[in-house]
């Protein structure tokens, strides 16, 4: 009887998302995303409803992406400090989704619960032509939904909205419990 040498096969879930080249062509993504926007647009009547619909779809993506991100990238380590989580979002998370870090991370001057992630030109807006009657539309609401699902799923309850300011700004408004917990962890 012949013996077969043991080979360790690498499972797709074991491979790092950050390593290697992206597998999705930008043109393919643009086509798919424009179809998502059109699908949502045909089911709503106003720009805010369209942005809410895109955010809902983003939340579904974010909740599924959450497990993969933390199993692969964090080695099951869960963040408990707010700043570390925000830096993970700005760096590894953004790099995994978009191939680069987010442009800026800022805290609001007047509110310790509010943070901003600023992206000058998000890939979700790059290939979308917005009609005149929908001038305030920001399709990055989809990304805001992904971000909100990831934060809520990691026990950092927050509401994420998208705004036109310095490009596209994701306003993250954390629940008061997150700030209280963070101050307890810091020992303040």
C-alpha positions as CSV (number, residue, x, y, z in Angstrom):
1,X,0.0,0.0,0.0
2,X,1.4,3.3,-1.0
3,X,1.5,6.1,1.6
4,X,0.7,9.6,0.6
5,X,2.8,12.3,2.2
6,X,0.8,14.7,4.3
7,X,0.5,18.1,2.7
8,X,-1.0,21.0,4.5
9,X,-3.5,22.7,2.3
10,X,-4.1,26.3,2.9
11,X,-7.7,27.1,3.5
12,X,-9.0,30.4,1.9
13,X,-10.2,31.5,5.3
14,X,-6.6,31.3,6.7
15,X,-5.2,33.6,4.0
16,X,-4.7,37.2,5.0
17,X,-6.9,39.7,3.2
18,X,-4.2,42.4,3.3
19,X,-1.6,40.3,1.6
20,X,-1.5,39.8,-2.2
21,X,-3.1,41.8,-4.9
22,X,-6.8,42.6,-4.9
23,X,-8.9,40.1,-6.7
24,X,-11.6,42.4,-7.9
25,X,-11.0,44.6,-10.9
26,X,-12.0,48.3,-10.3
27,X,-14.1,48.4,-13.5
28,X,-15.9,45.2,-12.5
29,X,-16.6,46.7,-9.0
30,X,-17.8,50.0,-10.6
31,X,-20.2,48.2,-12.9
32,X,-21.6,46.1,-10.0
33,X,-21.9,49.0,-7.7
34,X,-23.6,51.2,-10.3
35,X,-26.2,48.3,-10.7
36,X,-26.6,48.3,-6.9
37,X,-27.3,52.0,-6.9
38,X,-29.8,51.7,-9.8
39,X,-31.5,48.8,-8.0
40,X,-31.9,50.9,-4.9
41,X,-32.9,54.0,-6.9
42,X,-35.8,52.2,-8.5
43,X,-37.2,51.4,-5.0
44,X,-37.2,54.8,-3.4
45,X,-38.5,58.3,-4.0
46,X,-36.0,60.7,-2.4
47,X,-32.2,61.1,-2.0
48,X,-32.3,60.4,1.8
49,X,-34.3,57.2,1.2
50,X,-31.7,56.1,-1.4
51,X,-28.8,56.8,1.0
52,X,-30.6,54.9,3.7
53,X,-31.2,51.9,1.3
54,X,-27.5,51.9,0.3
55,X,-26.5,52.1,4.0
56,X,-28.8,49.1,4.8
57,X,-27.1,47.1,2.0
58,X,-23.7,48.2,3.4
59,X,-24.7,46.9,6.9
60,X,-25.3,43.4,5.4
61,X,-21.9,43.5,3.8
62,X,-20.3,44.8,7.0
63,X,-21.8,42.2,9.3
64,X,-20.5,39.4,7.0
65,X,-17.1,41.0,6.6
66,X,-16.6,41.4,10.3
67,X,-15.9,37.8,11.0
68,X,-13.5,37.4,8.2
69,X,-11.6,40.6,9.2
70,X,-11.1,39.7,12.8
71,X,-10.3,36.0,12.3
72,X,-7.7,36.7,9.6
73,X,-6.3,40.1,10.5
74,X,-6.5,40.3,14.3
75,X,-6.0,36.7,15.2
76,X,-9.2,36.7,17.2
77,X,-8.0,39.6,19.3
78,X,-10.9,42.0,20.1
79,X,-10.2,45.7,20.6
80,X,-11.5,47.2,23.8
81,X,-9.9,50.7,23.4
82,X,-11.7,53.2,21.2
83,X,-8.6,54.8,19.7
84,X,-7.1,51.4,18.8
85,X,-10.4,50.4,17.1
86,X,-10.5,53.7,15.1
87,X,-6.9,53.2,14.0
88,X,-7.7,49.7,12.9
89,X,-10.6,51.0,10.9
90,X,-8.5,53.8,9.3
91,X,-5.7,51.4,8.5
92,X,-6.2,47.6,8.1
93,X,-10.0,47.8,7.6
94,X,-9.8,50.5,4.9
95,X,-6.8,48.9,3.3
96,X,-8.6,45.6,3.1
97,X,-11.7,47.2,1.4
98,X,-10.1,49.9,-0.8
99,X,-6.4,49.0,-1.1
100,X,-5.2,52.1,0.9
101,X,-5.6,53.7,4.3
102,X,-8.3,56.3,4.9
103,X,-7.0,59.8,4.3
104,X,-7.7,61.3,7.8
105,X,-9.1,60.4,11.2
106,X,-10.2,63.3,13.3
107,X,-12.1,63.9,16.6
108,X,-14.7,66.6,16.9
109,X,-13.5,69.6,19.0
110,X,-16.7,70.0,20.9
111,X,-17.9,66.4,21.3
112,X,-15.9,63.4,22.7
113,X,-18.4,61.0,21.1
114,X,-17.9,62.1,17.5
115,X,-15.1,61.2,15.2
116,X,-14.6,61.7,11.5
117,X,-13.0,59.6,8.8
118,X,-12.3,61.7,5.8
119,X,-11.8,60.2,2.3
120,X,-11.1,62.7,-0.4
121,X,-12.3,60.5,-3.3
122,X,-14.0,57.2,-2.2
123,X,-14.0,54.5,-4.8
124,X,-17.8,54.1,-4.5
125,X,-18.2,57.7,-5.7
126,X,-15.5,57.6,-8.4
127,X,-17.6,56.1,-11.2
128,X,-21.1,57.4,-10.2
129,X,-22.5,60.3,-12.2
130,X,-25.2,62.0,-10.0
131,X,-28.1,63.5,-11.9
132,X,-28.9,67.2,-11.2
133,X,-32.1,66.4,-9.3
134,X,-30.1,64.2,-6.9
135,X,-27.2,66.6,-6.4
136,X,-26.8,65.9,-2.7
137,X,-26.5,62.1,-3.2
138,X,-23.4,60.5,-1.7
139,X,-23.1,56.8,-2.6
140,X,-20.5,56.4,0.2
141,X,-23.6,55.8,2.4
142,X,-22.9,52.2,1.4
143,X,-19.5,52.4,3.0
144,X,-21.0,54.1,6.0
145,X,-23.3,51.1,6.4
146,X,-20.4,48.7,6.3
147,X,-18.5,50.8,8.9
148,X,-21.5,51.0,11.2
149,X,-22.1,47.2,11.1
150,X,-18.4,46.6,11.9
151,X,-18.4,49.0,14.8
152,X,-21.7,47.7,16.2
153,X,-20.5,44.1,15.8
154,X,-17.3,44.8,17.7
155,X,-19.2,46.3,20.7
156,X,-18.6,49.9,19.8
157,X,-22.2,51.0,19.2
158,X,-22.3,53.9,16.8
159,X,-24.3,55.7,14.2
160,X,-22.3,56.4,11.0
161,X,-23.5,59.0,8.5
162,X,-21.9,60.4,5.4
163,X,-21.4,64.1,4.5
164,X,-19.8,66.2,1.8
165,X,-17.0,67.9,3.6
166,X,-13.3,67.9,2.6
167,X,-14.3,65.2,0.0
168,X,-16.5,62.6,1.8
169,X,-16.6,62.6,5.6
170,X,-17.9,59.7,7.6
171,X,-19.3,61.0,10.9
172,X,-19.1,58.4,13.6
173,X,-21.2,59.2,16.6
174,X,-20.5,56.7,19.4
175,X,-23.0,55.7,22.1
176,X,-22.3,57.2,25.5
177,X,-21.5,53.7,26.8
178,X,-18.5,53.4,24.6
179,X,-17.0,56.6,26.0
180,X,-17.7,55.6,29.6
181,X,-16.1,52.2,29.0
182,X,-13.1,53.7,27.3
183,X,-12.5,56.1,30.2
184,X,-12.7,53.1,32.6
185,X,-10.2,51.1,30.6
186,X,-7.9,54.1,30.5
187,X,-8.3,54.5,34.3
188,X,-9.5,58.1,34.1
